[in-house]
């Protein structure tokens, strides 16, 4: 189920008593396989014939999900195990959300229970947030497909839709958040003061998501999303009361666990997403700041977030002049993103760029992709089969060619 890099990520989680980290990837894989088998009917769960270890597996997953989620929230951001903890918790929550669908189908759970409520956060929402925290956007996007909206919680719906669009990692969809934010939710009269208070908190969290999207797209904002989230957390923490009974102190909390739980996780996610925002990549050496900002904002409108391997390459000087690299990312791991940014940096330094494609068919494909991504800074691309085909036409341009006869 997991590739070798992900296996290493999982095994780098915080150690727990009686948990063998070397076997943790296998444990997560077996649990997911058990759920898939049940979904396909290979495991009988009806009429009291539930497999003996089904409930045991789910309980084990819940413990993993809750424990590693707590690590993810409370460990310092620079802790080397934090991303691993978030991924393990996200994987466990995602499998639990799949198991929940099976149990709902058996009539044991309400299949229409919303993913967000005043009282809690669904496992699919927790999985999405934790995957984003760990830098695994594709997994977060998959988890968001399981979101279930409330029939009357207008602001909860805005939060869910905004989170789903953030998880997509697509600039076009992030702009949908901004369009959505211009539309005021329908006026829904709260049944009591607690629902009214929850509505205000969910509205603030929807605003925070909107602000994160704006920053990721390179747009100006008047508020700090972290400050908005912190205000929600502080409001809820101030509502707690300490009650002394004999020699014991009991903490009384308002019944708004949903907004509080979501806010605590979103706070960590905001920092992770903004740290990976393309729009915040500083201009490389020798590149004009104004021209770089104009280009990077256009680039972010299509691909607003960097992946872990992208930020690692940039930290090692990939965009700097005079540096040579060999990219060995697997298919779909984002080689195009870092390559296009490096080409843009060289063009903005006034240099020529040669892109060698292995086949003539790919020359056309690569040319189309580069034309789109480099539109703000390159008037045109030149194509040809041999380097000498270009001659003087190559000056100050990107030219794509192939050695294929």
Secondary structure, 3 states (H helix, E strand, C coil): CCCHHHHHHHHCCCCCCCCCHHHHHHHHHHHHHHHHHHHCCCCCCCCCCCCHHHHHHHHHHHHHHHHHHHHHHHCCCCCCCHHHHHHHHHHHHHHHHHHHHHHHHCCCCCCCCCCEECCEECHHHHHHHHHHHHCCHHHHHHHHCCCCCCCCCHHHHHHHHHHHHHHHCCHHHHHHHHHHHCCCCCCCCCCCHHHHHHHHHHHHHHHHHHHHHHHHCCCCCCCCHHHHHHHHHHHHHHCCEEEEECCEEEEECCCCHHHHHHHHHHHHHHHHHHHCEHHHCCCCCCCCHHHHHHHHHHHHCCCCECCHHHHHHHHCCCCCCCCCCCCCCCCCCCHHHHHHHHHHHHHHCCCCEEEECCCHHHHHHHHHHHHHHCCCCCCCEEEECCHHHCHHHHCCCEEEECCCC
